[in-house]
Amino acid sequence: MKIEIKHRFTLAVIFSTEATSVKDAVVIAANEGADLSRADLSGADLSGADLSGADLSGADLSGADLSGADLSGA
């Protein structure tokens, strides 16, 4: 399914991909070097995701499940 990651303030699409979950879409975005700063990831299940090196500055992670996620360098 097509998943869009949106800017937390403008709601503009900052990344779009075919994935089975938001977690997979975020990992794909991070691996492709997409700018995820100020992304709306609120409530997302990101448990166990490898987000090392991802730019998550200013991202809305409220209510997100980050248990076991690798955020080194993020």
mmCIF file of the N, C-alpha and C atoms, coordinates in Angstrom:
data_MODEL
# 
_entry.id   MODEL 
# 
loop_
_atom_site.group_PDB 
_atom_site.id 
_atom_site.type_symbol 
_atom_site.label_atom_id 
_atom_site.label_alt_id 
_atom_site.label_comp_id 
_atom_site.label_asym_id 
_atom_site.label_entity_id 
_atom_site.label_seq_id 
_atom_site.pdbx_PDB_ins_code 
_atom_site.Cartn_x 
_atom_site.Cartn_y 
_atom_site.Cartn_z 
_atom_site.occupancy 
_atom_site.B_iso_or_equiv 
_atom_site.pdbx_formal_charge 
_atom_site.auth_seq_id 
_atom_site.auth_comp_id 
_atom_site.auth_asym_id 
_atom_site.auth_atom_id 
_atom_site.pdbx_PDB_model_num 
ATOM 1   N N  . MET A 1 1  ? 0.826  -1.172 0.000  1.00 0.00 ? 1  MET A N  1 
ATOM 2   C CA . MET A 1 1  ? 0.000  0.000  0.000  1.00 0.00 ? 1  MET A CA 1 
ATOM 3   C C  . MET A 1 1  ? 0.876  1.242  0.000  1.00 0.00 ? 1  MET A C  1 
ATOM 4   N N  . LYS A 1 2  ? 0.359  2.323  -0.503 1.00 0.00 ? 2  LYS A N  1 
ATOM 5   C CA . LYS A 1 2  ? 1.102  3.566  -0.559 1.00 0.00 ? 2  LYS A CA 1 
ATOM 6   C C  . LYS A 1 2  ? 1.019  4.241  0.809  1.00 0.00 ? 2  LYS A C  1 
ATOM 7   N N  . ILE A 1 3  ? 2.177  4.581  1.372  1.00 0.00 ? 3  ILE A N  1 
ATOM 8   C CA . ILE A 1 3  ? 2.230  5.259  2.656  1.00 0.00 ? 3  ILE A CA 1 
ATOM 9   C C  . ILE A 1 3  ? 2.947  6.585  2.464  1.00 0.00 ? 3  ILE A C  1 
ATOM 10  N N  . GLU A 1 4  ? 2.338  7.637  2.999  1.00 0.00 ? 4  GLU A N  1 
ATOM 11  C CA . GLU A 1 4  ? 2.906  8.973  2.910  1.00 0.00 ? 4  GLU A CA 1 
ATOM 12  C C  . GLU A 1 4  ? 3.305  9.444  4.295  1.00 0.00 ? 4  GLU A C  1 
ATOM 13  N N  . ILE A 1 5  ? 4.504  9.972  4.402  1.00 0.00 ? 5  ILE A N  1 
ATOM 14  C CA . ILE A 1 5  ? 4.965  10.590 5.636  1.00 0.00 ? 5  ILE A CA 1 
ATOM 15  C C  . ILE A 1 5  ? 4.839  12.091 5.418  1.00 0.00 ? 5  ILE A C  1 
ATOM 16  N N  . LYS A 1 6  ? 4.150  12.740 6.351  1.00 0.00 ? 6  LYS A N  1 
ATOM 17  C CA . LYS A 1 6  ? 3.850  14.157 6.167  1.00 0.00 ? 6  LYS A CA 1 
ATOM 18  C C  . LYS A 1 6  ? 4.588  15.035 7.165  1.00 0.00 ? 6  LYS A C  1 
ATOM 19  N N  . HIS A 1 7  ? 4.796  16.280 6.755  1.00 0.00 ? 7  HIS A N  1 
ATOM 20  C CA . HIS A 1 7  ? 5.394  17.300 7.605  1.00 0.00 ? 7  HIS A CA 1 
ATOM 21  C C  . HIS A 1 7  ? 4.417  17.587 8.738  1.00 0.00 ? 7  HIS A C  1 
ATOM 22  N N  . ARG A 1 8  ? 4.927  17.683 9.960  1.00 0.00 ? 8  ARG A N  1 
ATOM 23  C CA . ARG A 1 8  ? 4.049  17.825 11.124 1.00 0.00 ? 8  ARG A CA 1 
ATOM 24  C C  . ARG A 1 8  ? 3.298  19.139 11.172 1.00 0.00 ? 8  ARG A C  1 
ATOM 25  N N  . PHE A 1 9  ? 3.782  20.186 10.518 1.00 0.00 ? 9  PHE A N  1 
ATOM 26  C CA . PHE A 1 9  ? 3.115  21.484 10.567 1.00 0.00 ? 9  PHE A CA 1 
ATOM 27  C C  . PHE A 1 9  ? 2.339  21.796 9.299  1.00 0.00 ? 9  PHE A C  1 
ATOM 28  N N  . THR A 1 10 ? 2.936  21.539 8.138  1.00 0.00 ? 10 THR A N  1 
ATOM 29  C CA . THR A 1 10 ? 2.289  21.913 6.879  1.00 0.00 ? 10 THR A CA 1 
ATOM 30  C C  . THR A 1 10 ? 1.448  20.792 6.291  1.00 0.00 ? 10 THR A C  1 
ATOM 31  N N  . LEU A 1 11 ? 1.665  19.571 6.778  1.00 0.00 ? 11 LEU A N  1 
ATOM 32  C CA . LEU A 1 11 ? 1.005  18.364 6.262  1.00 0.00 ? 11 LEU A CA 1 
ATOM 33  C C  . LEU A 1 11 ? 1.381  18.041 4.819  1.00 0.00 ? 11 LEU A C  1 
ATOM 34  N N  . ALA A 1 12 ? 2.423  18.719 4.316  1.00 0.00 ? 12 ALA A N  1 
ATOM 35  C CA . ALA A 1 12 ? 2.928  18.390 2.982  1.00 0.00 ? 12 ALA A CA 1 
ATOM 36  C C  . ALA A 1 12 ? 3.589  17.012 3.038  1.00 0.00 ? 12 ALA A C  1 
ATOM 37  N N  . VAL A 1 13 ? 3.458  16.259 1.977  1.00 0.00 ? 13 VAL A N  1 
ATOM 38  C CA . VAL A 1 13 ? 4.083  14.937 1.901  1.00 0.00 ? 13 VAL A CA 1 
ATOM 39  C C  . VAL A 1 13 ? 5.588  15.130 1.745  1.00 0.00 ? 13 VAL A C  1 
ATOM 40  N N  . ILE A 1 14 ? 6.359  14.539 2.689  1.00 0.00 ? 14 ILE A N  1 
ATOM 41  C CA . ILE A 1 14 ? 7.813  14.657 2.595  1.00 0.00 ? 14 ILE A CA 1 
ATOM 42  C C  . ILE A 1 14 ? 8.458  13.356 2.114  1.00 0.00 ? 14 ILE A C  1 
ATOM 43  N N  . PHE A 1 15 ? 7.695  12.261 2.155  1.00 0.00 ? 15 PHE A N  1 
ATOM 44  C CA . PHE A 1 15 ? 8.193  10.985 1.622  1.00 0.00 ? 15 PHE A CA 1 
ATOM 45  C C  . PHE A 1 15 ? 6.994  10.089 1.346  1.00 0.00 ? 15 PHE A C  1 
ATOM 46  N N  . SER A 1 16 ? 7.053  9.377  0.251  1.00 0.00 ? 16 SER A N  1 
ATOM 47  C CA . SER A 1 16 ? 5.979  8.470  -0.142 1.00 0.00 ? 16 SER A CA 1 
ATOM 48  C C  . SER A 1 16 ? 6.602  7.198  -0.700 1.00 0.00 ? 16 SER A C  1 
ATOM 49  N N  . THR A 1 17 ? 6.035  6.055  -0.308 1.00 0.00 ? 17 THR A N  1 
ATOM 50  C CA . THR A 1 17 ? 6.568  4.778  -0.792 1.00 0.00 ? 17 THR A CA 1 
ATOM 51  C C  . THR A 1 17 ? 5.503  3.696  -0.687 1.00 0.00 ? 17 THR A C  1 
ATOM 52  N N  . GLU A 1 18 ? 5.745  2.603  -1.352 1.00 0.00 ? 18 GLU A N  1 
ATOM 53  C CA . GLU A 1 18 ? 4.918  1.412  -1.193 1.00 0.00 ? 18 GLU A CA 1 
ATOM 54  C C  . GLU A 1 18 ? 5.523  0.592  -0.062 1.00 0.00 ? 18 GLU A C  1 
ATOM 55  N N  . ALA A 1 19 ? 4.734  0.314  0.965  1.00 0.00 ? 19 ALA A N  1 
ATOM 56  C CA . ALA A 1 19 ? 5.209  -0.462 2.106  1.00 0.00 ? 19 ALA A CA 1 
ATOM 57  C C  . ALA A 1 19 ? 4.013  -1.118 2.778  1.00 0.00 ? 19 ALA A C  1 
ATOM 58  N N  . THR A 1 20 ? 4.300  -2.075 3.635  1.00 0.00 ? 20 THR A N  1 
ATOM 59  C CA . THR A 1 20 ? 3.223  -2.783 4.325  1.00 0.00 ? 20 THR A CA 1 
ATOM 60  C C  . THR A 1 20 ? 2.855  -2.131 5.652  1.00 0.00 ? 20 THR A C  1 
ATOM 61  N N  . SER A 1 21 ? 3.722  -1.215 6.147  1.00 0.00 ? 21 SER A N  1 
ATOM 62  C CA . SER A 1 21 ? 3.440  -0.543 7.412  1.00 0.00 ? 21 SER A CA 1 
ATOM 63  C C  . SER A 1 21 ? 4.156  0.803  7.447  1.00 0.00 ? 21 SER A C  1 
ATOM 64  N N  . VAL A 1 22 ? 3.738  1.642  8.386  1.00 0.00 ? 22 VAL A N  1 
ATOM 65  C CA . VAL A 1 22 ? 4.409  2.922  8.573  1.00 0.00 ? 22 VAL A CA 1 
ATOM 66  C C  . VAL A 1 22 ? 5.857  2.676  8.978  1.00 0.00 ? 22 VAL A C  1 
ATOM 67  N N  . LYS A 1 23 ? 6.085  1.693  9.836  1.00 0.00 ? 23 LYS A N  1 
ATOM 68  C CA . LYS A 1 23 ? 7.454  1.363  10.257 1.00 0.00 ? 23 LYS A CA 1 
ATOM 69  C C  . LYS A 1 23 ? 8.322  1.057  9.041  1.00 0.00 ? 23 LYS A C  1 
ATOM 70  N N  . ASP A 1 24 ? 7.842  0.221  8.157  1.00 0.00 ? 24 ASP A N  1 
ATOM 71  C CA . ASP A 1 24 ? 8.617  -0.118 6.959  1.00 0.00 ? 24 ASP A CA 1 
ATOM 72  C C  . ASP A 1 24 ? 8.877  1.127  6.112  1.00 0.00 ? 24 ASP A C  1 
ATOM 73  N N  . ALA A 1 25 ? 7.879  1.992  5.995  1.00 0.00 ? 25 ALA A N  1 
ATOM 74  C CA . ALA A 1 25 ? 8.033  3.220  5.202  1.00 0.00 ? 25 ALA A CA 1 
ATOM 75  C C  . ALA A 1 25 ? 9.084  4.133  5.818  1.00 0.00 ? 25 ALA A C  1 
ATOM 76  N N  . VAL A 1 26 ? 9.088  4.257  7.137  1.00 0.00 ? 26 VAL A N  1 
ATOM 77  C CA . VAL A 1 26 ? 10.066 5.109  7.817  1.00 0.00 ? 26 VAL A CA 1 
ATOM 78  C C  . VAL A 1 26 ? 11.471 4.532  7.659  1.00 0.00 ? 26 VAL A C  1 
ATOM 79  N N  . VAL A 1 27 ? 11.606 3.220  7.771  1.00 0.00 ? 27 VAL A N  1 
ATOM 80  C CA . VAL A 1 27 ? 12.915 2.586  7.589  1.00 0.00 ? 27 VAL A CA 1 
ATOM 81  C C  . VAL A 1 27 ? 13.405 2.789  6.159  1.00 0.00 ? 27 VAL A C  1 
ATOM 82  N N  . ILE A 1 28 ? 12.523 2.631  5.190  1.00 0.00 ? 28 ILE A N  1 
ATOM 83  C CA . ILE A 1 28 ? 12.900 2.859  3.791  1.00 0.00 ? 28 ILE A CA 1 
ATOM 84  C C  . ILE A 1 28 ? 13.354 4.303  3.604  1.00 0.00 ? 28 ILE A C  1 
ATOM 85  N N  . ALA A 1 29 ? 12.584 5.238  4.159  1.00 0.00 ? 29 ALA A N  1 
ATOM 86  C CA . ALA A 1 29 ? 12.934 6.662  4.056  1.00 0.00 ? 29 ALA A CA 1 
ATOM 87  C C  . ALA A 1 29 ? 14.302 6.926  4.667  1.00 0.00 ? 29 ALA A C  1 
ATOM 88  N N  . ALA A 1 30 ? 14.545 6.369  5.852  1.00 0.00 ? 30 ALA A N  1 
ATOM 89  C CA . ALA A 1 30 ? 15.831 6.571  6.531  1.00 0.00 ? 30 ALA A CA 1 
ATOM 90  C C  . ALA A 1 30 ? 16.967 5.976  5.706  1.00 0.00 ? 30 ALA A C  1 
ATOM 91  N N  . ASN A 1 31 ? 16.768 4.791  5.161  1.00 0.00 ? 31 ASN A N  1 
ATOM 92  C CA . ASN A 1 31 ? 17.809 4.135  4.362  1.00 0.00 ? 31 ASN A CA 1 
ATOM 93  C C  . ASN A 1 31 ? 18.114 4.893  3.069  1.00 0.00 ? 31 ASN A C  1 
ATOM 94  N N  . GLU A 1 32 ? 17.111 5.603  2.561  1.00 0.00 ? 32 GLU A N  1 
ATOM 95  C CA . GLU A 1 32 ? 17.300 6.384  1.337  1.00 0.00 ? 32 GLU A CA 1 
ATOM 96  C C  . GLU A 1 32 ? 17.800 7.793  1.630  1.00 0.00 ? 32 GLU A C  1 
ATOM 97  N N  . GLY A 1 33 ? 18.003 8.104  2.918  1.00 0.00 ? 33 GLY A N  1 
ATOM 98  C CA . GLY A 1 33 ? 18.522 9.416  3.287  1.00 0.00 ? 33 GLY A CA 1 
ATOM 99  C C  . GLY A 1 33 ? 17.498 10.531 3.229  1.00 0.00 ? 33 GLY A C  1 
ATOM 100 N N  . ALA A 1 34 ? 16.230 10.174 3.278  1.00 0.00 ? 34 ALA A N  1 
ATOM 101 C CA . ALA A 1 34 ? 15.174 11.188 3.242  1.00 0.00 ? 34 ALA A CA 1 
ATOM 102 C C  . ALA A 1 34 ? 15.233 12.066 4.484  1.00 0.00 ? 34 ALA A C  1 
ATOM 103 N N  . ASP A 1 35 ? 14.906 13.321 4.332  1.00 0.00 ? 35 ASP A N  1 
ATOM 104 C CA . ASP A 1 35 ? 14.881 14.262 5.444  1.00 0.00 ? 35 ASP A CA 1 
ATOM 105 C C  . ASP A 1 35 ? 13.583 14.054 6.215  1.00 0.00 ? 35 ASP A C  1 
ATOM 106 N N  . LEU A 1 36 ? 13.677 13.440 7.382  1.00 0.00 ? 36 LEU A N  1 
ATOM 107 C CA . LEU A 1 36 ? 12.493 13.182 8.204  1.00 0.00 ? 36 LEU A CA 1 
ATOM 108 C C  . LEU A 1 36 ? 12.340 14.204 9.321  1.00 0.00 ? 36 LEU A C  1 
ATOM 109 N N  . SER A 1 37 ? 13.140 15.268 9.251  1.00 0.00 ? 37 SER A N  1 
ATOM 110 C CA . SER A 1 37 ? 12.992 16.310 10.264 1.00 0.00 ? 37 SER A CA 1 
ATOM 111 C C  . SER A 1 37 ? 11.599 16.917 10.139 1.00 0.00 ? 37 SER A C  1 
ATOM 112 N N  . ARG A 1 38 ? 10.995 17.133 11.268 1.00 0.00 ? 38 ARG A N  1 
ATOM 113 C CA . ARG A 1 38 ? 9.637  17.686 11.366 1.00 0.00 ? 38 ARG A CA 1 
ATOM 114 C C  . ARG A 1 38 ? 8.568  16.767 10.768 1.00 0.00 ? 38 ARG A C  1 
ATOM 115 N N  . ALA A 1 39 ? 8.864  15.460 10.685 1.00 0.00 ? 39 ALA A N  1 
ATOM 116 C CA . ALA A 1 39 ? 7.865  14.498 10.201 1.00 0.00 ? 39 ALA A CA 1 
ATOM 117 C C  . ALA A 1 39 ? 6.840  14.225 11.291 1.00 0.00 ? 39 ALA A C  1 
ATOM 118 N N  . ASP A 1 40 ? 5.620  13.960 10.893 1.00 0.00 ? 40 ASP A N  1 
ATOM 119 C CA . ASP A 1 40 ? 4.575  13.572 11.836 1.00 0.00 ? 40 ASP A CA 1 
ATOM 120 C C  . ASP A 1 40 ? 4.598  12.052 11.951 1.00 0.00 ? 40 ASP A C  1 
ATOM 121 N N  . LEU A 1 41 ? 5.224  11.573 13.022 1.00 0.00 ? 41 LEU A N  1 
ATOM 122 C CA . LEU A 1 41 ? 5.302  10.138 13.275 1.00 0.00 ? 41 LEU A CA 1 
ATOM 123 C C  . LEU A 1 41 ? 4.566  9.804  14.569 1.00 0.00 ? 41 LEU A C  1 
ATOM 124 N N  . SER A 1 42 ? 3.673  10.677 14.959 1.00 0.00 ? 42 SER A N  1 
ATOM 125 C CA . SER A 1 42 ? 2.937  10.485 16.210 1.00 0.00 ? 42 SER A CA 1 
ATOM 126 C C  . SER A 1 42 ? 2.131  9.194  16.146 1.00 0.00 ? 42 SER A C  1 
ATOM 127 N N  . GLY A 1 43 ? 2.233  8.427  17.223 1.00 0.00 ? 43 GLY A N  1 
ATOM 128 C CA . GLY A 1 43 ? 1.478  7.184  17.332 1.00 0.00 ? 43 GLY A CA 1 
ATOM 129 C C  . GLY A 1 43 ? 1.996  6.039  16.488 1.00 0.00 ? 43 GLY A C  1 
ATOM 130 N N  . ALA A 1 44 ? 3.092  6.245  15.773 1.00 0.00 ? 44 ALA A N  1 
ATOM 131 C CA . ALA A 1 44 ? 3.605  5.200  14.886 1.00 0.00 ? 44 ALA A CA 1 
ATOM 132 C C  . ALA A 1 44 ? 4.269  4.074  15.680 1.00 0.00 ? 44 ALA A C  1 
ATOM 133 N N  . ASP A 1 45 ? 4.096  2.858  15.224 1.00 0.00 ? 45 ASP A N  1 
ATOM 134 C CA . ASP A 1 45 ? 4.792  1.712  15.811 1.00 0.00 ? 45 ASP A CA 1 
ATOM 135 C C  . ASP A 1 45 ? 6.136  1.593  15.107 1.00 0.00 ? 45 ASP A C  1 
ATOM 136 N N  . LEU A 1 46 ? 7.172  2.074  15.777 1.00 0.00 ? 46 LEU A N  1 
ATOM 137 C CA . LEU A 1 46 ? 8.522  2.026  15.227 1.00 0.00 ? 46 LEU A CA 1 
ATOM 138 C C  . LEU A 1 46 ? 9.392  1.070  16.032 1.00 0.00 ? 46 LEU A C  1 
ATOM 139 N N  . SER A 1 47 ? 8.749  0.182  16.779 1.00 0.00 ? 47 SER A N  1 
ATOM 140 C CA . SER A 1 47 ? 9.484  -0.751 17.625 1.00 0.00 ? 47 SER A CA 1 
ATOM 141 C C  . SER A 1 47 ? 10.424 -1.613 16.783 1.00 0.00 ? 47 SER A C  1 
ATOM 142 N N  . GLY A 1 48 ? 11.669 -1.688 17.236 1.00 0.00 ? 48 GLY A N  1 
ATOM 143 C CA . GLY A 1 48 ? 12.658 -2.507 16.557 1.00 0.00 ? 48 GLY A CA 1 
ATOM 144 C C  . GLY A 1 48 ? 13.191 -1.937 15.256 1.00 0.00 ? 48 GLY A C  1 
ATOM 145 N N  . ALA A 1 49 ? 12.758 -0.746 14.882 1.00 0.00 ? 49 ALA A N  1 
ATOM 146 C CA . ALA A 1 49 ? 13.186 -0.163 13.609 1.00 0.00 ? 49 ALA A CA 1 
ATOM 147 C C  . ALA A 1 49 ? 14.623 0.334  13.685 1.00 0.00 ? 49 ALA A C  1 
ATOM 148 N N  . ASP A 1 50 ? 15.371 0.161  12.611 1.00 0.00 ? 50 ASP A N  1 
ATOM 149 C CA . ASP A 1 50 ? 16.731 0.698  12.522 1.00 0.00 ? 50 ASP A CA 1 
ATOM 150 C C  . ASP A 1 50 ? 16.653 2.090  11.916 1.00 0.00 ? 50 ASP A C  1 
ATOM 151 N N  . LEU A 1 51 ? 16.712 3.088  12.795 1.00 0.00 ? 51 LEU A N  1 
ATOM 152 C CA . LEU A 1 51 ? 16.638 4.480  12.348 1.00 0.00 ? 51 LEU A CA 1 
ATOM 153 C C  . LEU A 1 51 ? 17.961 5.190  12.592 1.00 0.00 ? 51 LEU A C  1 
ATOM 154 N N  . SER A 1 52 ? 19.029 4.405  12.697 1.00 0.00 ? 52 SER A N  1 
ATOM 155 C CA . SER A 1 52 ? 20.346 4.984  12.956 1.00 0.00 ? 52 SER A CA 1 
ATOM 156 C C  . SER A 1 52 ? 20.710 5.957  11.838 1.00 0.00 ? 52 SER A C  1 
ATOM 157 N N  . GLY A 1 53 ? 21.127 7.135  12.253 1.00 0.00 ? 53 GLY A N  1 
ATOM 158 C CA . GLY A 1 53 ? 21.536 8.150  11.295 1.00 0.00 ? 53 GLY A CA 1 
ATOM 159 C C  . GLY A 1 53 ? 20.408 8.965  10.697 1.00 0.00 ? 53 GLY A C  1 
ATOM 160 N N  . ALA A 1 54 ? 19.155 8.625  10.992 1.00 0.00 ? 54 ALA A N  1 
ATOM 161 C CA . ALA A 1 54 ? 18.026 9.365  10.421 1.00 0.00 ? 54 ALA A CA 1 
ATOM 162 C C  . ALA A 1 54 ? 17.924 10.747 11.058 1.00 0.00 ? 54 ALA A C  1 
ATOM 163 N N  . ASP A 1 55 ? 17.574 11.753 10.272 1.00 0.00 ? 55 ASP A N  1 
ATOM 164 C CA . ASP A 1 55 ? 17.368 13.097 10.805 1.00 0.00 ? 55 ASP A CA 1 
ATOM 165 C C  . ASP A 1 55 ? 15.928 13.193 11.285 1.00 0.00 ? 55 ASP A C  1 
ATOM 166 N N  . LEU A 1 56 ? 15.746 13.066 12.594 1.00 0.00 ? 56 LEU A N  1 
ATOM 167 C CA . LEU A 1 56 ? 14.418 13.139 13.200 1.00 0.00 ? 56 LEU A CA 1 
ATOM 168 C C  . LEU A 1 56 ? 14.248 14.412 14.008 1.00 0.00 ? 56 LEU A C  1 
ATOM 169 N N  . SER A 1 57 ? 15.117 15.393 13.774 1.00 0.00 ? 57 SER A N  1 
ATOM 170 C CA . SER A 1 57 ? 15.027 16.635 14.541 1.00 0.00 ? 57 SER A CA 1 
ATOM 171 C C  . SER A 1 57 ? 13.684 17.310 14.284 1.00 0.00 ? 57 SER A C  1 
ATOM 172 N N  . GLY A 1 58 ? 13.021 17.649 15.363 1.00 0.00 ? 58 GLY A N  1 
ATOM 173 C CA . GLY A 1 58 ? 11.728 18.321 15.260 1.00 0.00 ? 58 GLY A CA 1 
ATOM 174 C C  . GLY A 1 58 ? 10.577 17.412 14.872 1.00 0.00 ? 58 GLY A C  1 
ATOM 175 N N  . ALA A 1 59 ? 10.837 16.121 14.716 1.00 0.00 ? 59 ALA A N  1 
ATOM 176 C CA . ALA A 1 59 ? 9.760  15.185 14.356 1.00 0.00 ? 59 ALA A CA 1 
ATOM 177 C C  . ALA A 1 59 ? 8.816  15.002 15.538 1.00 0.00 ? 59 ALA A C  1 
ATOM 178 N N  . ASP A 1 60 ? 7.554  14.808 15.253 1.00 0.00 ? 60 ASP A N  1 
ATOM 179 C CA . ASP A 1 60 ? 6.566  14.537 16.300 1.00 0.00 ? 60 ASP A CA 1 
ATOM 180 C C  . ASP A 1 60 ? 6.536  13.036 16.529 1.00 0.00 ? 60 ASP A C  1 
ATOM 181 N N  . LEU A 1 61 ? 7.097  12.620 17.662 1.00 0.00 ? 61 LEU A N  1 
ATOM 182 C CA . LEU A 1 61 ? 7.148  11.206 18.018 1.00 0.00 ? 61 LEU A CA 1 
ATOM 183 C C  . LEU A 1 61 ? 6.245  10.913 19.212 1.00 0.00 ? 61 LEU A C  1 
ATOM 184 N N  . SER A 1 62 ? 5.335  11.825 19.507 1.00 0.00 ? 62 SER A N  1 
ATOM 185 C CA . SER A 1 62 ? 4.458  11.624 20.664 1.00 0.00 ? 62 SER A CA 1 
ATOM 186 C C  . SER A 1 62 ? 3.614  10.375 20.467 1.00 0.00 ? 62 SER A C  1 
ATOM 187 N N  . GLY A 1 63 ? 3.618  9.535  21.479 1.00 0.00 ? 63 GLY A N  1 
ATOM 188 C CA . GLY A 1 63 ? 2.843  8.301  21.431 1.00 0.00 ? 63 GLY A CA 1 
ATOM 189 C C  . GLY A 1 63 ? 3.428  7.223  20.540 1.00 0.00 ? 63 GLY A C  1 
ATOM 190 N N  . ALA A 1 64 ? 4.587  7.487  19.930 1.00 0.00 ? 64 ALA A N  1 
ATOM 191 C CA . ALA A 1 64 ? 5.230  6.481  19.066 1.00 0.00 ? 64 ALA A CA 1 
ATOM 192 C C  . ALA A 1 64 ? 5.869  5.400  19.930 1.00 0.00 ? 64 ALA A C  1 
ATOM 193 N N  . ASP A 1 65 ? 5.815  4.167  19.464 1.00 0.00 ? 65 ASP A N  1 
ATOM 194 C CA . ASP A 1 65 ? 6.463  3.056  20.156 1.00 0.00 ? 65 ASP A CA 1 
ATOM 195 C C  . ASP A 1 65 ? 7.874  2.923  19.595 1.00 0.00 ? 65 ASP A C  1 
ATOM 196 N N  . LEU A 1 66 ? 8.849  3.315  20.394 1.00 0.00 ? 66 LEU A N  1 
ATOM 197 C CA . LEU A 1 66 ? 10.247 3.259  19.967 1.00 0.00 ? 66 LEU A CA 1 
ATOM 198 C C  . LEU A 1 66 ? 11.020 2.163  20.687 1.00 0.00 ? 66 LEU A C  1 
ATOM 199 N N  . SER A 1 67 ? 10.299 1.236  21.328 1.00 0.00 ? 67 SER A N  1 
ATOM 200 C CA . SER A 1 67 ? 10.968 0.183  22.073 1.00 0.00 ? 67 SER A CA 1 
ATOM 201 C C  . SER A 1 67 ? 11.828 -0.661 21.139 1.00 0.00 ? 67 SER A C  1 
ATOM 202 N N  . GLY A 1 68 ? 13.076 -0.819 21.516 1.00 0.00 ? 68 GLY A N  1 
ATOM 203 C CA . GLY A 1 68 ? 13.999 -1.626 20.739 1.00 0.00 ? 68 GLY A CA 1 
ATOM 204 C C  . GLY A 1 68 ? 14.470 -0.979 19.453 1.00 0.00 ? 68 GLY A C  1 
ATOM 205 N N  . ALA A 1 69 ? 14.071 0.260  19.186 1.00 0.00 ? 69 ALA A N  1 
ATOM 206 C CA . ALA A 1 69 ? 14.497 0.946  17.961 1.00 0.00 ? 69 ALA A CA 1 
ATOM 207 C C  . ALA A 1 69 ? 15.948 1.395  18.105 1.00 0.00 ? 69 ALA A C  1 
ATOM 208 N N  . ASP A 1 70 ? 16.683 1.343  17.019 1.00 0.00 ? 70 ASP A N  1 
ATOM 209 C CA . ASP A 1 70 ? 18.070 1.822  17.003 1.00 0.00 ? 70 ASP A CA 1 
ATOM 210 C C  . ASP A 1 70 ? 18.054 3.269  16.549 1.00 0.00 ? 70 ASP A C  1 
ATOM 211 N N  . LEU A 1 71 ? 18.304 4.173  17.493 1.00 0.00 ? 71 LEU A N  1 
ATOM 212 C CA . LEU A 1 71 ? 18.289 5.601  17.203 1.00 0.00 ? 71 LEU A CA 1 
ATOM 213 C C  . LEU A 1 71 ? 19.692 6.193  17.269 1.00 0.00 ? 71 LEU A C  1 
ATOM 214 N N  . SER A 1 72 ? 20.709 5.341  17.211 1.00 0.00 ? 72 SER A N  1 
ATOM 215 C CA . SER A 1 72 ? 22.080 5.844  17.304 1.00 0.00 ? 72 SER A CA 1 
ATOM 216 C C  . SER A 1 72 ? 22.366 6.783  16.128 1.00 0.00 ? 72 SER A C  1 
ATOM 217 N N  . GLY A 1 73 ? 22.859 7.944  16.469 1.00 0.00 ? 73 GLY A N  1 
ATOM 218 C CA . GLY A 1 73 ? 23.183 8.930  15.436 1.00 0.00 ? 73 GLY A CA 1 
ATOM 219 C C  . GLY A 1 73 ? 21.985 9.641  14.852 1.00 0.00 ? 73 GLY A C  1 
ATOM 220 N N  . ALA A 1 74 ? 20.819 9.333  15.367 1.00 0.00 ? 74 ALA A N  1 
ATOM 221 C CA . ALA A 1 74 ? 19.602 9.984  14.830 1.00 0.00 ? 74 ALA A CA 1 
ATOM 222 C C  . ALA A 1 74 ? 19.443 11.360 15.438 1.00 0.00 ? 74 ALA A C  1 
# 
